[in-house]
Amino acid sequence: MNVSTFKRLLADIKKVGINRIKIKPTKEALEIIKTSLVTRKDVKERWKEVAEILNVKKHIRSKDEKSQGPGRRKGGKYSRLSKKKRWIIKVRALRNAVKILEKENKIDSTMKKILYKKIKGGEIKSKRALMETLSRLGGING
């Protein structure tokens, strides 16, 4: 058996590509291939002495990833997002703004709780509305 036949057989047995099989660079390995490996059964039993299978996984783009470029899009930026996704993005942004205000000591913890509840209830819908609510409640320190 020659090396290319061995690689082809092992690739078929292990269900990987031929390029994933690497022969160990020793004289003993080549002698084993040339003399003792004859059938598929022999290859199955003794392949670990001769070769190793490389674990290389390339990123394979899915069908959806291929067809999502700017040329394929129809509709605006937010028409392609579900209502729930839009809500999540908006609420996270508002909560981060409240956290920043608290870190800068512009609001205290009670005001933070009030704002969190207003954001959750949908009363505050944007950062501008957040600042207006804060000024209305008189919650901004210095």
Contacts in CASP RR format, 6 or more apart in sequence:
PFRMAT RR
TARGET T0000
AUTHOR 0000-0000-0000
METHOD contacts of the structure
MODEL  1
MNVSTFKRLLADIKKVGINRIKIKPTKEALEIIKTSLVTRKDVKERWKEV
AEILNVKKHIRSKDEKSQGPGRRKGGKYSRLSKKKRWIIKVRALRNAVKI
LEKENKIDSTMKKILYKKIKGGEIKSKRALMETLSRLGGING
1 33 0 8 1.000
1 34 0 8 1.000
1 37 0 8 1.000
1 38 0 8 1.000
2 33 0 8 1.000
2 34 0 8 1.000
3 23 0 8 1.000
3 30 0 8 1.000
3 33 0 8 1.000
6 23 0 8 1.000
6 33 0 8 1.000
6 37 0 8 1.000
6 43 0 8 1.000
6 50 0 8 1.000
6 51 0 8 1.000
7 18 0 8 1.000
7 21 0 8 1.000
7 23 0 8 1.000
7 51 0 8 1.000
8 18 0 8 1.000
9 40 0 8 1.000
9 43 0 8 1.000
10 21 0 8 1.000
10 43 0 8 1.000
10 47 0 8 1.000
10 51 0 8 1.000
10 53 0 8 1.000
11 17 0 8 1.000
11 18 0 8 1.000
11 20 0 8 1.000
11 21 0 8 1.000
13 40 0 8 1.000
13 43 0 8 1.000
13 44 0 8 1.000
13 47 0 8 1.000
14 21 0 8 1.000
14 53 0 8 1.000
16 53 0 8 1.000
20 53 0 8 1.000
20 54 0 8 1.000
20 55 0 8 1.000
20 56 0 8 1.000
21 51 0 8 1.000
21 52 0 8 1.000
21 53 0 8 1.000
21 54 0 8 1.000
22 51 0 8 1.000
22 52 0 8 1.000
22 53 0 8 1.000
22 54 0 8 1.000
23 29 0 8 1.000
23 30 0 8 1.000
23 33 0 8 1.000
23 50 0 8 1.000
23 51 0 8 1.000
24 50 0 8 1.000
24 51 0 8 1.000
24 52 0 8 1.000
28 49 0 8 1.000
29 49 0 8 1.000
29 50 0 8 1.000
29 51 0 8 1.000
32 46 0 8 1.000
32 49 0 8 1.000
32 50 0 8 1.000
33 50 0 8 1.000
36 42 0 8 1.000
36 46 0 8 1.000
37 43 0 8 1.000
37 46 0 8 1.000
37 50 0 8 1.000
73 80 0 8 1.000
78 86 0 8 1.000
81 89 0 8 1.000
90 125 0 8 1.000
90 126 0 8 1.000
91 119 0 8 1.000
91 120 0 8 1.000
93 127 0 8 1.000
94 119 0 8 1.000
94 124 0 8 1.000
94 126 0 8 1.000
94 127 0 8 1.000
94 130 0 8 1.000
95 116 0 8 1.000
95 119 0 8 1.000
97 127 0 8 1.000
97 130 0 8 1.000
98 107 0 8 1.000
98 112 0 8 1.000
98 115 0 8 1.000
98 116 0 8 1.000
98 119 0 8 1.000
98 130 0 8 1.000
101 107 0 8 1.000
101 112 0 8 1.000
101 134 0 8 1.000
102 108 0 8 1.000
102 109 0 8 1.000
102 112 0 8 1.000
105 141 0 8 1.000
106 140 0 8 1.000
106 141 0 8 1.000
106 142 0 8 1.000
107 115 0 8 1.000
107 134 0 8 1.000
107 139 0 8 1.000
107 140 0 8 1.000
107 141 0 8 1.000
108 141 0 8 1.000
111 134 0 8 1.000
111 137 0 8 1.000
111 139 0 8 1.000
114 137 0 8 1.000
115 124 0 8 1.000
115 130 0 8 1.000
115 133 0 8 1.000
115 134 0 8 1.000
118 124 0 8 1.000
118 133 0 8 1.000
119 130 0 8 1.000
123 133 0 8 1.000
124 130 0 8 1.000
124 133 0 8 1.000
134 140 0 8 1.000
END
